[in-house]
Amino acid sequence: MTFCLGMRVKDGLVGIADTRVTSGSECITARKVSTYQGDGWSMFMMTAGLRSVRDKALTYFDEVMSKTDHSPPNRLFKLANIFTEQVRRVADEDRRFLEQSDLKFNIHTLFGGQLFDDPEPHLYVIYPEGNWVEVGEGTPYHIVGATGYGKPVLDRTLKFDDPLQFALKVGTLAFDSTRISAADVDFPIDIVIYVRNSFRMIAHRFEKGDLFKNSDVWQERLRRSVRELSLDWAQPLLDRLPDPHVLPLQTMIG
């Protein structure tokens, strides 16, 4: 499984991806984020799915990019369309053989950035069929891979108007929730941040020790918050509970 999270807020983009790759009983560390940038443009790509499909589609995309002479299209959606062409090319070549081996053609991609004619950064979700949707202001994030565990904290907290620093905090908490619940998602994590109109992608890798303090603080505050919640609403139920201290001792008969 994979955890790749892309967030789009008013000031830019944040991407977070784990690096664990499992194949049968084998577990390796591999980068799932690719960045591209040049004069007046910058973008990143994160993928989840079959590693072989990802590597082949990315190789084809890199080949196309190498022939652009560092002058990509003027809009990010056009560059996303170029990548989808490579996904469909790989599907034409490999889908039948994968399905014969009971493997599903599977690649989900987060594609974000800003090109010189884009008035603002964009974030797209690209599906295995090659179609895509844009991440909007209403739900300013998308996860590919292990989607369920980190979604609650994002739904409850992240808004489009939040600053990049807030998105970074919430994103790492979403990863932490996923890491705890999904055995095949783990450190190190790669984080990319893009500031609107900067045309410069900042990337850094973090190890478990870098975030353990925040993880412990978050866990303790969650427990404290639960303890502080009122149970006044449950009094009709609680009044009917027997006192465990005065119950007769039960003896098990073997």
N, C-alpha and C positions, 0 to 999 in steps of 0.2 A: 504494500500500500504506500501511498504518497500523501504528503500534506503540502500543497502549494496554495498560498493565499495572496490575492491581489486586492488592494484597497485604493479607491479613488476618492480623494477629498479635494476641497476647493484649492488647496495650495500645491497639489501634486499627487504623486503615486507612491505607494509602499508595497513591496513584494517580499514575501517570506516563504522559503522552501526548505524542507528537510533534505537530508542527503542519504538516507538509508534506502538501499535497493536490495530486495530479496529475490532469490531464484532458487526455489526448492528449499534446501537446508542451508544454502549459501547466503551470506549477508555481506554486502560491500558498501563502501561509501563512494558516492558519485554525485557530481554537481548536476542539478536539475534546472539551473538558471543560466541563460545566455544573454549577454548584453551586446548591443551594437550602437555605435555613435560616431558622429563626425561633425563637420562644420555645419551647425544649424539644425541638427537632428540628433535624437537619442531614443532608444527603445530597449525593452527587455522582453524575454520570453521564458515562461516556465511550463513544464509539461508533466503530465501524469499518464500512465498507461504502460503498454509494452515497451520495454527499453529498446528492442530492436527496431520497432516502428519509429520511435522518437529519434534514434540515432540516424536512421536512414533519411527521414524527412529533414532533419537538421543539416545533414551533409549536403543534400540537394539544395537547401536554402542557402547555405554558405557558398555553394558554387555560384548560385545566381548573384548573391551579394558581391562576390569577388569580381564579377563582370560589370558592375555598375560604376566602377571608377570612383567609388565613394560618393556617388550622387544618386540616392534612392528616390523614389517617387516623392511628390510634394505633400502627400497626406498619409496618415498612418493606416487608414483603412485600405488604401491601395497596396501598402506593404503587407498587410494581413492577407489580402487576396493572393499575393505572390506565394506566401507560405501555404495557404490552403491548396494552391495548385500542386505543391510538392507533396502534401498529405494525400491528395487524390492520386497522384502519380505512384506513390508507394502502395496505396490501396489497390490500384490496378495490377501492380507487380506481385504483391504478396498476400492479399486477402484470401484468395482461394487456397493457397498452400497452408496458411495459418488455420483456416477453418477445417481443412482436412486433418489437422492435428488437434482439433477441438480447442483451438485458441481463437479468441475474439480479436478482431482488428480494433485496437483500442488506443487512442491518443486524444487527450483533452489538453488544451493549451490556453494559458493566459498570456495575452499579447498586449503590452502597454507601452506608452511613450508619447512623444510629440515630435512631429516633423515641421519643417519651416513654414508651411501654409496652414497648420492646425492652430486655431485660435486658443486652444487649451489642450491639456493632456487627455488622452483617451485610453480606455481599457476594454479589451475585447475578450470574449470567451469563444474559442474555436473548437468545434465538435469533430468527431472522427469522420463525419460525412463531408467536412470541409465548409459547412455553413457556420456563421458566427452571429453573436449578439453582443451589444455594447452594454457594459455595466453603467447604470445610470445613477442619478442622485438619490432616488428613492431607497434603493438598497445598494449602498456604495462599496460593495465588496463581492468577491466570488471565491469559492474554494474548489479546487479540483483534487481528486484523491479521496482521502478520508474527510468527508464533509460534515458529519453529524456532531462530532464532539466539540468543535470550536464554534459552531454556529450560534448557540445560545448567548454567549458573551458578546458576540458581534451584534446580534439582533437587538440586544438590550442596551448597548452603549454607543455604537459607532454611528455618527451622523456625518453627512457630507460637509457640513460647515466646521467640523472639528479640525484642529491643526494637525500637521504631520506627526508631531511628537506624540499626540494623543493616539493617533492611529497606530503608531509604532508600539505603544504600550499595549493597546487592546489586541493587536495582532500577535504579539508574543504570548499573551495570556491565552489566546485561542490555540496557538501551537502547544502551549503547556498542557492545556486540557486534553488535546488530542494525543500528545506523547504519553500521558498517564494512562489513557484508556485504550490506545492502539499499540500493540507490541511491535508493529513493523513501521513505526514512525519515531524518529529519534534525532538527537544531535549528531554532528554539528548542523547548524542552520545557516543558510545564506540569506542575507537581507539586502535588498536594493531600495534606494530612495531616489525619487526624482522630484525636484522642485520646479514648479510651473515656470515655463519660459527660460529655464536655465540651459537646456540642451546639454545636460551633463548628468550621467547616471552614476550614483555613488553606491558601491557594493562593499560588503564586508562579511566575513565568516565568523560566527560565534560558537564557542564550545559550551558545554553544559555548565562549567564553572562560572562562566560569565553571567549567567542568568539565575543561578540557584537561589540567590538572596531574594530576588523578586518573586520567585516561585514559592518560597517558604512564607514570605510576608502575605502573599495573595491567599494561600491556603489557610493561614491562621486567621486572616480577616474574614474569610468566608465562614469559618467555624464560629467566630465571634458574632458575626451578623446573624447567623441562625440562632445562637443562644439568646440574642437580644430581641428576636421577633416575639410579638405578643401572641398569646394563646387565649385571649379573652373570647374570641369567636368560637373556640372549641369547648367552652365551659360546660354546656349541656352534655357533651360526651364525656368529659373528664370527671364530672360529678358522679357518673355511673360506674367508674372504675373501682374495683376493690383495692384496698390498701395491701400492697405486697408484704408489708411487715407484719400483718396480723393474719395472713392466710395460714391455714393448718399445713403442717409438713406433709408432703406427699411421699409415699413410699412406693417404690417400684417393685412389683412382684415378678420374679423371674420365672 
